[in-house]
């Protein structure tokens, strides 16, 4: 069951509902710790009463960008999940490594940081721009630790060069122009601080190499959100002239990247793709609520979809285990009798009888003293022709309803009598 959502934001269509801020915000704790003998600037909000299995949301900034660019988003996310932000080596207030900051090296460094802080999985990874390949690299190395991913206008390192060349060709410009632009950018970053320069050198090298796809292709199927910025980012006043229509180049690039994303997510059982026509590259600064909602969706993915995937993979037992796992950390108010009841009837209408019966049965186990779950399970058994089982379930619903003077007791009783008479005939 695929649940791919493509949402065009801005003038044309709709935007995610903004996440309502709570009155009291969690405090974010700033600290400096040593990893491999070098100081690392870290910000966390890991409350002592964290519910079991609640993922920790880890942020990876874009190239050369310190952690404070996430401040607005992180404060809101900390209201519903633990968070970790940090300055990568050589960025912000963290000291450089002695070797190039390759994705694999950054993954190793982050793993040591998490170990030092005693922050256990599971993790939801959020990456902006260059942070996208970095969270992919972590998920390749530690796939069992990652339960969700959010890509905020990521640098698609695998398709980067091909995308830019295709966009230039649509402008009627040859491939040689790409080389000119890249050299111009390299010169622009020559005078950058060492840490920023080192990251850009790694990125440039990767875009020129034939990349092993497995380096950035985690073999996991987890809830994922992609946000693609479609508005022109204002360039710094000292940015060099590249002698092309940059806005048109961006427009073509966004169109090509969108097709790339669609190919990437088509097999994901729960993926959300947002094209943000109103936001530039730093989406989380232009529209924090959009990113907050994406993180929330990934941290607490659609329950129905999660249960069906679990059923498809591991049967009824797997579905029940997944339900209990989600219940251990989701907001308590989400779980009620109606949640499973609605899912069961959706499956019944879709002709997924086995799944529907499993969901209705789960509802009777969760709410054994309620009449409606037994009545609904009875409906499912009628649908598959098991009238004797349906009769027993309708009788159970009728007995509970009578004891509780349930408003639907007459309905349950009539269904019971009807199926009982059918059995006699």
Buried (B, 14 or more C-beta within 10 A) or exposed (E): BEBBEBBBBBEEEEBBEEBEEEEEEBEBEEEEBEBEEBBBBBBBBBEEEBEEBBBBBBBBBBBBBBBBBBBBBBBBBBBBBBBBBBBBBBBBBBBBBEEEBBBBBBBBBBBEBBEEBEBEEBBBBBBBBBBBBBBBBBBBBBEEBBBBBBBBBBBBBBBBBEBBBBBBBBBEBEEEBBEBBBEBBEEBBEEEEEBBBBBBBBBBEBBEEEBEEEBBBBEBEBBBBBBBBBBBBEEEEEEEEBEBEBEEBBBBBBBBBBEBBBEBBEEBBBBBBBBBBBBBBBBBBBBBBBBBBBBBBBBBBBBBBBBBBBBEEEEBEBBBEBBEBBBEBBEEEEBEBEBBBEBBBBBBEEEBBEBBBBBBBBBBEBBEEBBBBBBBBBBBBBBBEBBEBBBBBBBBBBBBBEEEEBEEBEBBBEBBEEBBEEEEE
